[in-house]
Amino acid sequence: MTASTGVALLALLAVEGVTILSIRSLLSLHVFIGLMLIPPVALKLAATGYRFVRYYTRDAAYLRQGPPILFMRMLIAPGLVAATLGVFATGVALLVTGPGGGLVLGLHKASFVVWVGAFAIHVLVYVARVPRLVAADWGGGGTSGTALRYGVLALALVLGVTLALAALPAADPWLHWAGGEL
């Protein structure tokens, strides 16, 4: 589940990254994709957290797979999780506070800088494993739980679109704001 969710996130994050290149003209898309990412990100964190708990509670199946790379689990993963929570929390806070939230906007940008570094390392470390992990997620031969995994990921994406559509009007003050630089 973690790899497949990661692939879906990678596609959405690529679109989100493009919006940053022209944030003023693409702000509504930036906000929409940002909101849409919340449920799939929550799913990725939950799936990763589940694997973490199963490994550290000494479940035999998870022990056989071995621990994550020490550097990743001790430094990069905690930083990536914290920065991810920071980017999304401050993004939502910006919608609530509206334009002129200088401190919150600064925190959003700072958490993004930390996030992009940790995310880049995370992707580089795991990219070669993705095809094998995705194949295992979907259990090529109709493995038990395959339909549930498809359904959970699809539900997270549908919830993301629903959340984005429902919350996008909160971005109106930002879309009509003429002051300052984003």
N, C-alpha and C positions, 0 to 999 in steps of 0.2 A: 504494500500500500504506500509506503514512503517514497519509493522510486517513481511510481506512476503519478502520484500527487506532485512530486518534484518536477516531473516533465511538464505537467499541466501548468504549474506555477512558472516554470522557466519561460513558457510561451507568453503567458500574461505579463510577466515581468519584463520581457523584451519589449512589448508594446508600451508598458509604463515607462521604460527607459527612453523610448523614442519621444514620448511626450515631454520629457525634461529638456530635450534639445531646443524646443520652442514652447516653453511653459506658458507664456502669455496667450498664444493663439491656440494651444492645445489643453488649456487648463480644465475645461469641462471633461475631456477624455481622460486626463490625468486623475481627476477626482473620481470619475466613474470606474475606471480600472482599479484605482486604489481601494475603493469600497468593495468592488467585486472580488478583490483578492482576500478580503478578511475571512470568509468561511473556508476557502481552500488552505489558507495559511494556518488557520486553527486546526484543520484536519491534519496537515503535515506535522504540526507541533504535537498533536495528540498521538498520531501514529509513531512518531519518533519517541515521544515520552513513554508510550506503551512498550516499545522495544527496549528502552532504557530500563524500565522497571522489570521487565521479564528477564533481562540479562543479569541485573544486579540482585534479583531474588533467586538467582541460580537455576532458572528453568533450563532443563537439559537441551532443548532444541536451540535456544538462544546461545547457550554456552558453546555448543558445537560450532556456531558461526564465528565465535571469537569476539573479542572486544573491538570497538572502533580504534582507529589509530590514536595513540596517546596524545599527540599534539592536537588532534581534532577534538577529542573529548575533554581535554583539560583547558584548552585555550580558545580555539576557534568556535566550537559549538556554543559554549556559554555566551561568548561575545555576539555571535550571530543571533541567538535567541533574544538576548537583551536588546540588541540594536533593532531587531525585527519588531519587538514589542514597542520600542521607542518610536520607530517610524510610524507605525500604525496608530499608536495612542496620540501622538502629536498631530498626525494628519486628521484624525477625528476631532481632536481638540480645536484645530484650526477651523473646521466647519462650524463648530459650536461657538467659538469666540468671534469669528468673522475677521475681516481685514484689519490690519493694524495690530495684530497679536504678535508684536516684535519678538518677545521672549520665546513664545511657542514656535514661531516660524524659525527662529534661530536653533531651537532644540530639534525641530524637524530636519533641518539641513544637517546639523551635526550628527544626529543619529543615522541619517542617510549615509554620510561619509564613512562612519564606522561600519555600517551595514554593507556597503558596496565592497569594502575591503574583505570583510569576513566571508561574504557571499562568493566573491571571486575565488578565494582559496577553497571554499567548500566545493564549488563546481569543478575546479581544476583537479581536486583530489578524487572526486567520485565520478567524473564524466566517463571514464573508461569502463566503469562497472555498470553504467546505466542500462545498456541493452540486456545484460544478463539479469539484473535486478527487476526490470520491468517484466521480462519473460516470467520470472519467478512470481511476481505479483499477480499476474493474470493466469498463472498455472496452465500453460499451453495445452494440457490434455484434459481440460474440464475439471480441474482440481476443486475440491470442496471450498466454497466461499468465493469463487470467482465472480459469480453474479452479485454477491453482496458487495464486493470491492468495486465493481462497476457502478453499482447503485449508490454507494456512499460517495464516491468521487463525483458522479453526476449530480447527486443531491447538493453537494458542497458548491458546485458550479452554478446550479439553478438558484440556490440561496444567495450566492454572490451577486448574480444578476438582479434578483429581487431586491436585495439590500441596496444595491447601487441605484436602481430605478426609484426606490422609495426615498432614499436620502439625497439624491442629486439636487433637489430643490434647495437644500441647505447651502449649496455652493453659490447660489445666485448673488449674494453680496460680493463674493470674490470675483465672479464673472463680470460684474459691473463696476469693479473698483478701478479707479484710474491712478491711484497714488502709489508711490514706492515701487521698489523692484522686488520681484519674487526671486 
